[in-house]
Amino acid sequence: MKCSACFPRSLATASSCSITPRLAPRSLSSHLRHSSSSSSSSKPSLYPGHVPINAFQNSLLAVGSAFASLLDTSRHDMVAVLSETTGGPFLARLRTEIRSTPSGRSLLRERPRITEESVDLDKLAKMKEGSLGREYVEWLRRNKVTPDTRDPVRYIDDPELAYIMQRYRESHDFYHVLLGFGVSLPAELVVKWFELANFNLPVALLSSVFGPLRMETGERRRLMSTYGSWALKAGAQAQCLIGVEWEKEWEKDMSQLRRELGVIPPPVPFKAWRAEGRRLKKEREEQERAAKGFAV
């Protein structure tokens, strides 16, 4: 099944900040959590951690988080707020896609979570080499991350849509594993391009457009020329991955899983791309040293 809400059918760890305007959305978010009980008393909390907000507060959070995210795309907290305050219509279309498959309906009915508590990582580590479970655990350990690093959903009023957003966040690491990318900025951008084409969520668009600005011009161009068109094509052609029950695929071979999901391999393995980048950088530095020596 393809995702009809996708393109063209139609990024990260929170950084420390000085006292700048980028702190305003954080303060605003905190203020809204404390004031929502009085200003939105007619909207009770619908799930653990839910913060009911009205339309004005939602708009204020959307603008503030967008501003903070543009200033610093590594602000995961603000990216998370932005995804919740702008994703409503897009999440509704994703829900339609999820409901169209047996696995998707099962997800919405059972609402499983992907956390260290719900997933036996030690058991997965003992699975057959090349299986999803084994590859997933090795990816987590290699990149020094855990399933619990995702922000909880707070500002979506529909509990089912809130779960879809939470599932999207908790499944993000599987997309890295499927595509063969780590957690560096270039790797994260490629995965975001894939997500943009597969889910068409506004937050993926923001990361895809403004994330590359944090890279050096030459590296950015090389990344886009190598993976840009592939990531968009791969995301558009693959099944809508938001409805995959990863918990039932642990023992499946990765090659077989990619074929079943319609995920086409990247034109160049990411490790090879990074190695080429190091070679080019070393070559450029040697040329610069030679030029300085010649000048002297």
C-alpha positions as CSV (number, residue, x, y, z in Angstrom):
1,M,0.0,0.0,0.0
2,K,1.3,3.4,-0.9
3,C,0.7,6.5,1.2
4,S,-1.7,8.8,-0.7
5,A,-0.8,11.7,1.7
6,C,2.8,11.5,0.6
7,F,5.1,13.5,-1.7
8,P,4.9,13.7,-4.6
9,R,1.7,11.7,-4.8
10,S,0.6,14.3,-4.3
11,L,16.6,16.6,12.5
12,A,19.0,15.6,16.8
13,T,19.8,16.4,20.6
14,A,18.7,19.6,22.3
15,S,21.6,22.0,22.5
16,S,22.5,24.3,25.4
17,C,21.5,27.9,24.8
18,S,22.5,31.3,26.1
19,I,19.9,33.9,27.0
20,T,18.6,34.6,23.5
21,P,15.2,34.8,21.8
22,R,15.4,31.1,21.3
23,L,14.5,30.6,24.9
24,A,11.2,32.4,24.5
25,P,9.3,29.4,23.1
26,R,10.5,27.2,25.9
27,S,9.2,29.7,28.5
28,L,6.0,30.1,26.5
29,S,5.5,26.3,26.4
30,S,6.1,26.1,30.2
31,H,3.7,29.0,30.8
32,L,1.0,27.4,28.7
33,R,1.3,24.1,30.6
34,H,0.7,26.0,33.9
35,S,-2.1,28.2,32.6
36,S,-4.0,25.8,30.5
37,S,-5.9,24.3,33.4
38,S,-7.6,27.7,34.0
39,S,-7.9,29.0,30.5
40,S,-9.0,25.7,29.0
41,S,-10.8,24.1,31.9
42,S,-13.5,23.0,29.5
43,K,-10.9,20.7,27.8
44,P,-9.9,18.0,30.2
45,S,-6.7,16.1,29.9
46,L,-7.3,13.1,27.5
47,Y,-4.1,11.0,28.1
48,P,-1.1,11.1,30.4
49,G,0.9,14.2,29.8
50,H,-1.7,15.9,27.7
51,V,-1.8,19.7,27.9
52,P,-5.2,21.0,26.6
53,I,-4.7,24.3,24.7
54,N,-7.1,26.5,22.8
55,A,-6.7,27.7,19.2
56,F,-4.9,30.9,20.1
57,Q,-2.4,29.1,22.3
58,N,-1.9,26.5,19.6
59,S,-1.1,29.3,17.1
60,L,1.2,31.0,19.5
61,L,3.1,27.8,20.2
62,A,3.3,27.0,16.4
63,V,4.8,30.4,15.6
64,G,7.2,30.4,18.6
65,S,8.5,26.9,18.1
66,A,8.9,27.5,14.3
67,F,11.0,30.6,15.1
68,A,13.1,28.7,17.6
69,S,13.6,25.7,15.3
70,L,14.7,28.0,12.5
71,L,17.3,29.6,14.8
72,D,18.6,26.3,15.9
73,T,17.4,23.1,14.1
74,S,19.0,20.9,16.8
75,R,16.3,22.1,19.3
76,H,14.4,18.8,19.5
77,D,12.0,20.2,22.0
78,M,10.9,23.0,19.8
79,V,10.8,20.7,16.7
80,A,8.5,18.4,18.7
81,V,6.2,21.2,19.7
82,L,6.1,22.4,16.1
83,S,5.2,18.9,14.8
84,E,2.2,18.8,17.3
85,T,0.8,22.2,16.6
86,T,1.0,22.0,12.8
87,G,0.4,18.3,12.1
88,G,-3.3,18.0,12.7
89,P,-4.6,17.7,9.1
90,F,-1.6,15.7,8.0
91,L,-2.0,13.3,10.9
92,A,-5.6,12.8,10.0
93,R,-4.7,11.7,6.5
94,L,-2.1,9.4,8.0
95,R,-4.7,7.9,10.2
96,T,-6.8,7.1,7.1
97,E,-3.8,5.3,5.7
98,I,-3.2,3.4,8.9
99,R,-6.8,2.3,9.1
100,S,-6.7,0.9,5.6
101,T,-4.4,-2.1,6.6
102,P,-4.8,-4.9,9.1
103,S,-1.5,-4.1,10.7
104,G,-2.4,-0.4,11.0
105,R,-5.8,-1.2,12.5
106,S,-4.1,-3.5,15.0
107,L,-1.7,-0.6,16.0
108,L,-4.5,1.8,16.6
109,R,-6.4,-0.8,18.6
110,E,-3.5,-2.0,20.8
111,R,-1.4,1.1,20.8
112,P,2.0,-0.6,21.6
113,R,4.9,1.5,22.6
114,I,8.6,1.2,21.7
115,T,10.5,1.9,24.9
116,E,13.2,0.2,26.9
117,E,10.5,-1.2,29.2
118,S,8.4,-2.7,26.3
119,V,11.3,-4.0,24.2
120,D,13.7,-6.7,25.4
121,L,16.9,-5.4,23.9
122,D,19.0,-8.3,25.4
123,K,16.8,-10.8,23.6
124,L,17.0,-8.9,20.4
125,A,20.8,-8.8,20.6
126,K,20.8,-12.6,20.6
127,M,18.8,-12.9,17.4
128,K,20.2,-14.1,14.1
129,E,22.7,-11.8,12.4
130,G,20.9,-9.7,9.8
131,S,17.5,-9.8,11.4
132,L,15.7,-6.6,12.2
133,G,15.9,-7.2,16.0
134,R,19.7,-7.7,15.9
135,E,20.3,-4.8,13.5
136,Y,18.2,-2.5,15.6
137,V,20.0,-3.2,18.8
138,E,23.4,-2.9,17.2
139,W,22.4,0.4,15.7
140,L,21.2,1.7,19.1
141,R,24.5,0.7,20.7
142,R,26.7,1.9,17.9
143,N,25.1,5.3,18.0
144,K,24.7,5.4,21.8
145,V,21.0,6.1,21.8
146,T,18.0,4.3,23.5
147,P,14.3,3.9,22.6
148,D,13.5,6.4,25.3
149,T,15.1,9.4,23.8
150,R,11.8,10.7,22.1
151,D,9.8,13.5,23.5
152,P,6.3,12.7,24.7
153,V,3.3,14.1,22.9
154,R,1.5,16.9,24.8
155,Y,-0.5,19.3,22.6
156,I,-2.6,17.1,20.4
157,D,-6.2,16.9,21.6
158,D,-7.2,13.8,19.7
159,P,-5.8,10.7,21.7
160,E,-5.6,8.6,18.5
161,L,-3.8,11.3,16.6
162,A,-1.5,11.8,19.6
163,Y,-0.7,8.1,19.5
164,I,0.1,8.3,15.8
165,M,2.5,11.2,16.4
166,Q,4.1,9.3,19.3
167,R,4.4,6.2,17.1
168,Y,6.0,8.3,14.4
169,R,8.7,9.5,16.9
170,E,9.3,6.1,18.4
171,S,9.6,4.4,14.9
172,H,12.1,7.0,13.6
173,D,15.1,4.8,14.5
174,F,13.8,2.0,12.4
175,Y,13.9,4.2,9.3
176,H,17.6,4.8,10.0
177,V,18.2,1.1,10.3
178,L,16.2,0.3,7.1
179,L,18.1,2.9,5.1
180,G,21.5,2.3,6.7
181,F,22.2,5.7,8.2
182,G,23.6,6.8,11.6
183,V,22.7,9.9,13.6
184,S,25.1,12.5,12.3
185,L,23.6,15.6,10.8
186,P,24.0,14.5,7.1
187,A,22.6,11.1,8.0
188,E,19.6,12.6,9.8
189,L,18.9,14.9,6.8
190,V,18.7,12.0,4.4
191,V,16.3,10.2,6.6
192,K,14.2,13.4,6.9
193,W,14.1,13.6,3.1
194,F,12.8,10.1,3.0
195,E,10.2,10.9,5.7
196,L,9.1,14.0,3.9
197,A,8.2,11.9,0.8
198,N,6.7,9.0,2.9
199,F,4.6,11.0,5.4
200,N,4.4,14.6,4.1
201,L,4.5,16.0,7.7
202,P,5.3,19.7,8.0
203,V,8.1,19.1,10.5
204,A,9.9,16.9,8.1
205,L,9.7,19.7,5.5
206,L,11.2,22.2,8.0
207,S,14.1,19.9,8.8
208,S,14.7,19.1,5.1
209,V,14.8,22.7,4.0
210,F,16.7,24.4,6.9
211,G,18.8,21.5,8.3
212,P,21.2,21.6,5.3
213,L,22.1,25.2,6.1
214,R,24.1,24.0,9.1
215,M,26.5,22.1,6.8
216,E,29.4,23.4,4.8
217,T,28.5,24.3,1.2
218,G,30.6,21.7,-0.4
219,E,29.4,18.9,1.9
220,R,25.8,20.0,1.5
221,R,26.0,19.9,-2.3
222,R,27.7,16.5,-2.2
223,L,25.0,15.1,0.1
224,M,22.1,16.4,-2.0
225,S,23.6,15.3,-5.3
226,T,24.2,11.8,-3.9
227,Y,21.1,11.2,-1.8
228,G,18.5,13.9,-2.5
229,S,16.6,12.5,-5.4
230,W,17.1,8.9,-4.2
231,A,15.6,9.7,-0.7
232,L,12.5,11.4,-2.2
233,K,12.0,8.6,-4.7
234,A,12.5,5.9,-2.1
235,G,10.2,7.5,0.4
236,A,7.5,8.0,-2.3
237,Q,7.7,4.4,-3.6
238,A,7.9,2.7,-0.2
239,Q,4.8,1.6,1.8
240,C,3.6,4.1,4.3
241,L,5.9,3.0,7.1
242,I,3.8,4.6,9.9
243,G,1.5,1.5,9.9
244,V,4.2,-1.2,10.2
245,E,4.1,-3.4,13.3
246,W,7.9,-3.5,13.9
247,E,7.3,-5.6,17.0
248,K,6.1,-8.5,14.8
249,E,9.1,-8.3,12.4
250,W,12.0,-8.7,14.8
251,E,13.2,-12.1,13.4
252,K,12.7,-11.1,9.8
253,D,15.8,-10.7,7.6
254,M,16.5,-7.1,6.7
255,S,16.8,-7.8,3.0
256,Q,13.4,-9.5,3.0
257,L,11.9,-6.7,5.1
258,R,13.2,-4.0,2.7
259,R,11.7,-5.9,-0.3
260,E,8.3,-6.3,1.4
261,L,8.2,-2.6,2.3
262,G,9.4,-1.5,-1.1
263,V,12.5,0.3,0.3
264,I,15.1,0.7,-2.4
265,P,18.8,0.8,-1.3
266,P,20.8,4.0,-1.4
267,P,23.0,4.6,-4.4
268,V,26.1,4.7,-2.2
269,P,26.5,3.2,1.3
270,F,26.7,6.0,3.8
271,K,30.0,4.8,5.3
272,A,31.5,5.0,1.8
273,W,30.1,8.5,1.4
274,R,31.6,9.6,4.7
275,A,35.0,8.0,3.8
276,E,35.0,9.9,0.5
277,G,34.3,13.1,2.4
278,R,37.3,12.5,4.7
279,R,39.5,11.8,1.6
280,L,38.3,15.0,-0.1
281,K,38.9,17.0,3.1
282,K,42.4,15.6,3.5
283,E,43.2,16.3,-0.1
284,R,41.9,19.9,0.2
285,E,44.0,20.5,3.4
286,E,47.1,19.2,1.7
287,Q,46.5,21.5,-1.3
288,E,46.1,24.5,1.1
289,R,49.3,23.6,3.0
290,A,51.2,23.3,-0.3
291,A,49.8,26.6,-1.5
292,K,51.0,28.3,1.7
293,G,54.4,26.7,1.4
294,F,54.7,27.9,-2.2
295,A,53.7,31.4,-1.2
296,V,56.4,31.5,1.5
